[in-house]
Amino acid sequence: MRRIVCDVLISGQGFTGSALACALAGTAGEAREMRVVTVEQDKQMPASPGASVSQDGRASALNTTSLRLLSRLGVEDHIRDAIQPVTSMQVCDGELDEAVYLPFLSFDTSGDHDGNKAIAFIVSNSALREGFARQLAKKTSVTRLFGQRIEAFKVTNTRTWVKLDDGQEIEASLLVAADGARSRLRDLARIKVLRRNTGQWGLTASVALGYEHEGQAIQHFFPGGPFALLPLPGAFASLVWTEPAHRARCLMELPLDALHEELIRRSGCRFGDIRLVSTLQGWPLFFQIARSFVSERIALTGDAAHLIHPLAGQGLNLALRDIAALTDCIQEAVCLGLDPGDWQVLERYQRWRRFDTVMMGTAMEGLNGIFSNDMDPIRMVRDLGMGLLERVPLLKGWMMSEAAGEVGTLPRLLRDFGD
Ligand SMILES: Cc1cc2nc3c(=O)[nH]c(=O)nc-3n(C[C@H](O)[C@H](O)[C@H](O)COP(=O)(O)OP(=O)(O)OC[C@H]3O[C@@H](n4cnc5c(N)ncnc54)[C@H](O)[C@@H]3O)c2cc1C
């Protein structure tokens, strides 16, 4: 069996692994393009048209810097028609039996007349998957292997030697784990994680709305967890609905009519009739962070490194930031003729990303704890805090920049060069 020799081997070809492969494919090292191999456990999916509504009901809210990254990687060209900018957002704090949910926080950029000033950009996961697949297919320096997993690996001073399930061997300078929350590569490298079960599930689906959304998103905080409708192109939206696990299971078994009534009630009748146009899926929600993002010749990225609550839709945004930072570290090393798997390169990546991730994960945990709570004193404090935020433009502006991903030292791929 042939042995493959490459610079970087990526385990997992989800969004994180695909983004890294696209980013590194254009990088020149030692006067030649970097050779990248991706190893994905699933079989290669046949190409599907980039539908703006996912059959699996999943969509992602991308911030401005993530969209900039997708544009630099050439992926945005394939998904442009499937992207819906969010131009206004209403956040409500309600009890289910209240007649109307009054917004206590609202964001509006609809007056800016500048597509890039949107609060976020929503894109169906199927369109995004297809966009990455099309872009990767153009990259001749990327070898994509499907239906394979890493079985074992050995690290020496200068290389790693990897054996796949089918016995094939690969030699690489750096291994990158992008194989999701249950990362096998992370386990093989014996990197432990801190993990907390939130006891909640995230329910997701694509829905058809009775009225046009006009770019508006809603997020209603109920005692069981947040309920969000994020606009998709046309009169469609992506549902992200958090409930305690036992309640989520009951909701998934409801007859369709009863479920539609629940959706209309929770949306405060804002969009008229709401109908599922995909299956309703349930995702157990965990907070998880790897104790280290690196090990000898190994870097963890995306969900393999961190899992956070989806209430602010930041998981993939964090993952893309990992990719931009790791690409910066690797590119700088190869430009200097250094080894991309060198410990100094990996340490720099870890210093850049771990603190940021811990902060974001903890903030999401805190917010979820404060909002998924019906105790009167906690409600009072949060209403006071949100009232203050609504009235102080400076605070609100800071929060918007934070959500847009514009805060902190940005890697080159995320910076705004005015292009
Ligand atoms: C309900 C919900 C809503 C969300 N909404 C948002 C949002 O709006 N915005 C946002 O930014 N984020 C959101 N997220 C988070 C986001 O979906 C994830 O952070 C992101 O998809 C992680 O991508 P990944 O590629 O790191 O991991 P994954 O998507 O898990 O991909 C891992 C890949 O590796 C493969 N793999 C696994 N094991 C192996 C192995 N041993 N060998 C080879 N391949 C392997 C898998 O098949 C898969 O293709 C949400 C999450 C949830 C649960």
The ligand as a Tripos MOL2 file, in Angstrom:
@<TRIPOS>MOLECULE
LIG
   53    58     1     0     0
SMALL
NO_CHARGES

@<TRIPOS>ATOM
      1 C1        -28.0670   23.2360   18.2140 C.3       1 LIG1
      2 C2        -26.8020   23.8690   17.7460 C.ar      1 LIG1
      3 C3        -26.8330   25.0680   17.0420 C.ar      1 LIG1
      4 C4        -25.6400   25.7130   16.6440 C.ar      1 LIG1
      5 N1        -25.6960   26.9090   15.9990 N.ar      1 LIG1
      6 C5        -24.5540   27.5600   15.7090 C.ar      1 LIG1
      7 C6        -24.5570   28.8450   15.0860 C.ar      1 LIG1
      8 O1        -25.6110   29.3960   14.7900 O.2       1 LIG1
      9 N2        -23.3560   29.4700   14.8310 N.ar      1 LIG1
     10 C7        -22.1690   28.9010   15.1730 C.ar      1 LIG1
     11 O2        -21.1210   29.5450   14.9890 O.2       1 LIG1
     12 N3        -22.1290   27.6730   15.7230 N.ar      1 LIG1
     13 C8        -23.2820   26.9850   16.0060 C.ar      1 LIG1
     14 N4        -23.2160   25.7510   16.5590 N.ar      1 LIG1
     15 C9        -21.9090   25.1020   16.7650 C.3       1 LIG1
     16 C10       -21.3550   24.5310   15.4480 C.3       1 LIG1
     17 O3        -22.3320   23.7470   14.8110 O.3       1 LIG1
     18 C11       -20.1150   23.6800   15.7160 C.3       1 LIG1
     19 O4        -19.2470   24.4000   16.5600 O.3       1 LIG1
     20 C12       -19.3770   23.3680   14.4140 C.3       1 LIG1
     21 O5        -20.2160   22.7260   13.5000 O.3       1 LIG1
     22 C13       -18.1770   22.4790   14.7140 C.3       1 LIG1
     23 O6        -17.6120   22.0140   13.5300 O.3       1 LIG1
     24 P1        -16.3950   20.9550   13.5910 P.3       1 LIG1
     25 O7        -15.9980   20.7710   12.1720 O.co2     1 LIG1
     26 O8        -15.3750   21.4170   14.5810 O.co2     1 LIG1
     27 O9        -17.0290   19.6340   14.2070 O.3       1 LIG1
     28 P2        -18.0850   18.6360   13.5320 P.3       1 LIG1
     29 O10       -19.1540   19.3840   12.8470 O.co2     1 LIG1
     30 O11       -18.4830   17.6800   14.6040 O.co2     1 LIG1
     31 O12       -17.2620   17.8800   12.4010 O.3       1 LIG1
     32 C14       -16.3460   16.8610   12.7190 C.3       1 LIG1
     33 C15       -16.0710   16.0350   11.4580 C.3       1 LIG1
     34 O13       -15.1070   15.0290   11.7850 O.3       1 LIG1
     35 C16       -15.5860   13.7520   11.3750 C.3       1 LIG1
     36 N5        -15.0130   12.7580   12.3160 N.ar      1 LIG1
     37 C17       -15.4020   12.4810   13.5730 C.ar      1 LIG1
     38 N6        -14.5930   11.5440   14.1120 N.ar      1 LIG1
     39 C18       -13.6800   11.2390   13.1670 C.ar      1 LIG1
     40 C19       -12.5640   10.3450   13.1360 C.ar      1 LIG1
     41 N7        -12.2260    9.5820   14.1880 N.pl3     1 LIG1
     42 N8        -11.8300   10.2870   12.0000 N.ar      1 LIG1
     43 C20       -12.1500   11.0530   10.9080 C.ar      1 LIG1
     44 N9        -13.1910   11.8990   10.8890 N.ar      1 LIG1
     45 C21       -13.9270   12.0080   12.0160 C.ar      1 LIG1
     46 C22       -17.0940   13.8650   11.4200 C.3       1 LIG1
     47 O14       -17.7050   12.9150   10.5580 O.3       1 LIG1
     48 C23       -17.3070   15.3060   10.9450 C.3       1 LIG1
     49 O15       -17.3430   15.3890    9.5460 O.3       1 LIG1
     50 C24       -24.3950   25.1080   16.9530 C.ar      1 LIG1
     51 C25       -24.3590   23.8690   17.6260 C.ar      1 LIG1
     52 C26       -25.5440   23.2520   18.0240 C.ar      1 LIG1
     53 C27       -25.4800   21.9430   18.7780 C.3       1 LIG1
@<TRIPOS>BOND
     1     1     2 1
     2     2     3 ar
     3     2    52 ar
     4     3     4 ar
     5     4     5 ar
     6     4    50 ar
     7     5     6 ar
     8     6     7 ar
     9     6    13 1
    10     7     8 2
    11     7     9 ar
    12     9    10 ar
    13    10    11 2
    14    10    12 ar
    15    12    13 ar
    16    13    14 ar
    17    14    15 1
    18    14    50 ar
    19    15    16 1
    20    16    17 1
    21    16    18 1
    22    18    19 1
    23    18    20 1
    24    20    21 1
    25    20    22 1
    26    22    23 1
    27    23    24 1
    28    24    25 2
    29    24    26 1
    30    24    27 1
    31    27    28 1
    32    28    29 2
    33    28    30 1
    34    28    31 1
    35    31    32 1
    36    32    33 1
    37    33    34 1
    38    33    48 1
    39    34    35 1
    40    35    36 1
    41    35    46 1
    42    36    37 ar
    43    36    45 ar
    44    37    38 ar
    45    38    39 ar
    46    39    40 ar
    47    39    45 ar
    48    40    41 1
    49    40    42 ar
    50    42    43 ar
    51    43    44 ar
    52    44    45 ar
    53    46    47 1
    54    46    48 1
    55    48    49 1
    56    50    51 ar
    57    51    52 ar
    58    52    53 1
@<TRIPOS>SUBSTRUCTURE
     1 LIG1         1 GROUP 0 **** ****
